[in-house]
Amino acid sequence: MHSALAAMARGGVGAVRVEPIAAELGATKGSFYWYFANRDALVTAALQHWLRETTEGVAETLAELPDPTDRLRALLGTVFAERPGRGLEVALQADVDSPEVRGVLAEADRRRLAILRGLLADVGLAGDAAERTALSGYATYLGFLQLQRTDPDLVPSGADRAAYVNSLLATMLAGH
């Protein structure tokens, strides 16, 4: 999975090739087909793995925190954290014309917005306010990822990033 996701981060779904991935894993092309029926099955499995890890995995970690404001703060801290490998989501966004990618991104958007809406409802935002704030927060996240890739000098780092996340949290809670 990770090799396929790394290939997607470098060049989109089109960069996923069976032979190089098998070689990277120290396997033969024939042994690859023991695990996956074809390249499309690998792409689908990798995208589903990405969706689980970056959506349900994050939600499960947040659920362990008892305070709703702490859950929201932790979510923002996680998604705006400085860490390598964030290029995959931007590469997938750029590859949205691929049917496999479009479907998994749409599902990620729906699930993530539902998670964010739920967190906002837990801190006291109701109905339309939670909906609008969730959409604004998620759009901010997607734009932030794009800026990180296209012009990283515009994106705050270190203490400035922490201040940015705190400011975003305050803005999201302002409607409360």
Residue pairs with C-beta under 8 A, 6 or more apart in sequence:
1 45
1 46
1 49
3 21
3 24
3 25
4 16
4 21
4 42
4 43
4 45
4 46
5 46
5 49
5 50
5 88
6 88
7 15
7 16
7 17
7 20
7 21
8 15
8 16
8 43
8 46
8 88
8 91
8 92
8 95
9 85
9 87
9 88
9 91
10 87
10 91
11 91
12 91
12 92
12 94
12 95
12 98
12 101
13 43
13 95
13 98
13 100
13 101
14 95
14 98
16 39
16 42
16 43
16 46
17 39
18 29
18 32
18 39
18 42
19 29
21 32
21 42
22 28
22 29
22 31
22 32
32 42
36 42
36 45
40 100
43 100
44 100
47 92
47 100
47 101
47 104
48 104
50 88
50 92
50 104
51 104
51 107
51 108
51 111
54 89
54 108
55 108
55 111
55 112
55 115
56 111
58 75
58 78
58 79
58 115
59 115
61 74
61 78
62 71
62 74
62 75
62 115
62 119
63 71
65 71
65 74
68 119
68 122
68 123
69 123
69 173
71 119
71 122
72 119
72 120
72 122
72 123
72 169
72 172
72 173
73 165
73 169
75 115
75 116
75 119
76 137
76 165
76 168
76 169
77 165
79 141
80 141
80 144
80 161
80 164
80 165
80 168
82 157
82 158
82 161
86 145
86 148
86 149
87 149
89 145
90 145
90 146
90 148
90 149
92 101
92 104
92 105
93 105
93 142
93 145
93 146
95 101
96 102
96 105
109 138
112 138
113 134
113 135
113 138
116 134
116 137
116 138
117 130
117 131
117 134
120 129
120 130
120 133
120 134
120 172
121 130
123 173
123 176
124 176
125 133
125 175
125 176
129 175
133 172
133 175
136 172
137 168
137 172
140 168
144 155
147 154
147 155
148 155
155 161
156 163
156 164
